Amino acid sequence: MARLSREDRQIALGRLQAGQSQSAIARHFHVSRSTISRLWVRFQATGSVADLPRAGRPRATTAAHDRFIRLRHLRNRFLSASSSVQALPGPHRLSDQTVRNRLHEAGLRARRPHRGAVLTRRHRQNRVQWGNQHLRWTVRNHWRHVWFSDESYFLLQRHDGRRRVYRRVNERYAPNCVDEAPAHGGGGVMVWGAINTAGRSTLVHVQGRITAQRYVEEILRPHALPLLADQDAIFQQDNARPHTARLTTQFLTDHHVQVLPWPSMSPDMNPIEHLWDELDRRVRRREEAPANRRDLLQALQEEWDTIPQQDIRHLIQSMPRRCRAVVAAQGSHTPY
C-alpha cells in the first residue's frame, strides 16, 4: 500500500481540517480511506502526524566514534576501513562495514584515485607562473599557431586490474576463468606525433632508446621542421632530456624555431595526452586485436589518420581553460 510522505500528510491534514471528506483525500493521494482515517485519529490523539518512534537495531557507534572515523579518514584519504576499526579507542565490536556506513553518511565513498605526476613545491610554482603568463592567450591569436608534440608508449596487451570474470566457487584456477597475461604487457611500441588546429604530423615509430642525436635526426629534421615552416609557428615539447639537450636546443635555434617554454611535470597542460588516450581506445575497440608489435604499429597509424580533425581542434581550444584551471589549483593537479 502507498505510504504518505511527511509533506503529503501535512497537506492531507489541512484538507481534513478544511472539511474535505476522507474518501476524496484518499482518492487524491491514491491511498486507502483507512490510511486517511488513521492519520486523523493520530492527529487528534497526539497533535502530530509525524512518524512514531520505532524499534530497531541500536546504533553501534557513539557520536565520538563517528567523529573519530570521519576525521581520521579526512586526514588520510587512503586509509582502509579495517585500519580504523583497529584504531578506534576503547572496547567495541565494530565491523569494517559499520565504518564504511559512517563514512558514507559523511559523504565519503571509496573510489579509484586519480594518478598524477609527483609535484614538488617548485613544480607548483612554475606551473602557476606558466599559467599566469598564458592566461591572455587566445586560440585565434596564439594557440592555433602551436604544434603540440609528445612521445607515447603503447602496450600490446594492457591490464589495468579492473577486468572481472564471472565464476563459481572453486573455479578460480579453471582454464576458462584465468586471465593469461604475458610479462610486461607482451611488449609495445613507442610513437611520436604532433598536432595543430590545422593538421597533424605523421605518426613516427621510435625504435629503441631515444637520444638527443636520434631525436634531431629521426624526428625533428624529417618530421617537425616541415610543420614549422610558417614564421608564426610555435613548437611545444616537454622537458625530457633528449628535448632539452644542448644538441637539440642548438638545432632548433639554428633553424629559427620558436619553442614554447613548458613547465616540468605538466602532462595535463598538453592536449595531445588526451589524443593518446583516444588513440588507445580506438585500437582496443578493433574487432581483431593486434597480435604482435607490427600489427599494433599498423593499427596505431591507421587509427591516427582517421581521428577527426575537429576532435583535435576541440582539444586545443581547451588551452585557455587549462591555464585558468592550473592557476585556480595553485599549480596542483587539474581535471585535464
Secondary structure, DSSP 4 states (H G I P E B T S, - for coil): -----HHHHHHHHHHHHTT--HHHHHHHHT--HHHHHHHHHHHHHHS--SPPP---PPPSS-HHHHHHHHHHHHH-TT--HHHHHHH--SS----HHHHHHHHHHTT----PPPP-----HHHHHHHHHHHHHTTT--TTTTGGGEEEEEEEEEESS---S-------TT-TT-GGG-----GGGG-EEEEEEEEETTEE---EEE-S---HHHIIIIIIIIIIHHHT-STT-EEE----HHHHSHHHHHHHHHTT-EE----TT-GGG-THHHHHHHHHHHHHT-SS---SHHHHHHHHHHHHHHS-HHHHHHHHTTHHHHHHHHHHTTTS----
